[in-house]
Amino acid sequence: MSFAMISLTPIQAQPIPGEGYAQQPPPNPGDDAPEGTVPAGSRGPCPDIQQPLTPLVLVTQESADSDQQLRWGFTTQDYPTFWFYVPYAPESIRSAKFSLQTRRGETVYEMPLSLTGIPGVISIVLPTTAAALDKGEWYRSFLHVDVYCTPTTPAQKDSTFAWVKRKDIDSKLGELLGAATREEQAILYVQNGFSYEALNMLAGRENQQEWDNLLRLLGLDAISF
């Protein structure tokens, strides 16, 4: 399992249990949630990639008979950390860029990236030089990469995105979190849509099982590191 931390402060966390995760119903993103989209090609532009460029957030279906998916999560942070799985080796990437847009498509932040420690998981912290997320508003986080599938072919574009909304934890959830162990807190966060808090709790730990458990909760079983 490979992690590339970009401006990330290490976070201590305890393992979370693995049983019963698949039985939990997905949380509701709310009536104001953006519409889902039909996933693009499942393997990206390069045929030898086993897993696509992927944001690490909750994945929910629009409905049982729809192929549209919504990738999303809540955060309590005004300057959150965003998580992505990058399947490419560093030498295959010509350029990479992170951007954040409002729901109306206005770019509020953009930065070029120098990716190391990949293939694997990267984290990108929204810096305090950017505008803080407005509470109650949906934003869309993008990761764009130009990748060489082979040394002799032109670079191909690949990108992925997810939705994020800054939101307070209500008093009921706060009480449950206050009485829970750290392993129970991770489950509560995801069950209530706060996927970014759960990821921050468990980031960087050398425990394959707890990552697998968390990814299962998020609907990302297919990703393996």
N, C-alpha and C positions, 0 to 999 in steps of 0.2 A: 504494500500500500504506500503510495507516494503522495506527499503533500508539498505544495509550494505556497508558502505564506507570504503575502504581500502586505506589509505594514500591519501585521497581526500580533497582538499580545497573547502569549500562551494562556490557555484556560484549563484549569484543573476540573476533572469530572470523574464520576464513578461509573462503572459498567451498568448497563441496563439489561433487564431480563429479556430472554428471547421468546418465551412461550406466550401464545395468545395474540401476537401482534397482528397476524393476518385477519383475525376475526373482528377487529375494530372497524366500525364504519368510518368512511372518510369524513372529516369535518366540513362544515358548510362555509364557503367563502363570503356569503352574504348576498342579499338581493342586489347590491350595487356592484357586484363583481363584473369584470369585463367578460366578453364572450370568449369561449374557448376556440381553438383553431385545430384543423386537421394536421397532425404531425407531418413534417416533411420527410424526406427519405430517411429511413431508420439507420443508415450506416454512413451518412455524410458523403462527401464527394469522392473519397478514396475507397475503392472496393475492398481493400485488405483491412479496413478498420472494423473491429468487432463490435464496439459500442460507440454511439455517436457523441458529439459535443453536447453536453447536457447540463442544465442548471440543476443544482441540488435543492429542490423545493418540493412541496406537495404536488401530486399529479392526480387530478380528478376528472372523471368523464362528465360531459354535459348531461347525458342521460343514458339509460341502459341500451337504447337503440341508436345512439349517436356515436360517431367516431371522432367527435371533437373533444379535445383535451384542454384543460386549463392548468397551467403551471403557475403556482402562486404560493404566497406565504405572508403572514403578519410579522411585524417586528415592533418592539417597544422602543427601538433606537432611532434617534433623529439622524444619526450617521451610521447606518448598518454595515455589516460585512456580508458580501455576496459570495456564493460558493458555486463553482463549476467543475465538472469533470472534463478534462482535455485529453483526447485519445492520441494526440500526435507527439512525436519526438521533437525536441527543440530545433534540431537542424532541418526539420521539415517545414517550419513556420517562417514565412517571409516577414509577416507583420501581424500584430494583434492589437485590438482596441476594445476598451470597455466604454459603454455609454449608458446614460440614464435619461429616460424621457418621461414627460407627463403623460397622462391618459390621452391628451389632445395631440400628442406627437411632438411636443416642444422639447428640444434637448436642453437639459439643465446641467449636465456634466458629461465630459468626455475626456478620456486619457489613453495614450498609447501604452502598451504593456510589453515588457520583456519577460517572457515566460521561461522559467527554469523548473527543474524537478518534475518534469512531465515525460511520459504520460502519467496522469494522476489528477489529484484534486488541487485546485488553486482557490485562494480566497482573496477578495479585493475589498478593501475598506474604503468607503466613501469618505474623503478627507474633510476636515472642518473648513477648508477653504471653499468648499462647494456650499450651495444652499442646503439647509437641513430639509428633510422630508416634512411636508405639511401633514399634520395629523388628519386621518380620515380620508386621505387622497391615495388613489392607486397610481403607481409608477411602474414603468417597464424597464428592466435592466437587460442590456444586450452584451453579449460577447461575440466579437467578430474576429475571424482569423483568415489570413490568406496562406494556404498550405500547398506545398509541393508534394503531390502524390508520388512522383518519382523524380529523380534528379534531372531528367531530360524533358519533362513536360511543364507547360506553363502553370503558374500558381492558380489554385482553385479557391473560390470563396466559400467559407462555411460560417454559419452564425447560429446562435440560439438566444432565447430570451425567456424571461419569467416576470410575473407581476408581483409587486410588493406593496403593502399598505402599512403605514405606521398606525398603531392602535394601542390604547391603554389596556392593561389587564383589569378586568372587572373585579369587584370585591369578592365574589364567590370563588373565582379561580384563584385569586390572591390568597384566600384562606386555605384552599386545598394545597397550593404550592408551599405555603408556610408550614403546613403539617406533614409534608411529604419528604421522603428521602430524596437524594439527588437522582437516583435511578427512577423513582416515581415522577419526579419533576419533568424529566425528559419526555416521558409518555404523556403527561398532562399537557405539556407545551404543544406537542404534535397533534393530539386529539382536539385541541382548541385552535389549531391553525397557526401557532407561533413556531413555524419550522426553523426560522433563523435562530431563535433562542436555543432550540434543541441542538442544532449543528454547532453553535458556539460552545455549548457545554461539553460536547464530546470530541471536538476537533483536536487532532494531533496525538491522540492516544494510540498506542501500539497494540490495539486489541481488535482483531479482525471481526470477532463475533459481535461486538457491540456496534460496529459500523454496519454490519449486515443487518442487524436488528433495526437500526435507525432507518436505513434505506428501505427496508420492508415497510416500515410505518409510513414512509413518504411515498410509497408506490413506485420505488426505483429498484425493485428486486433484480432487474437484469444487469445492473452495473456491478462489476466485480473489479477489484484492484489487485 
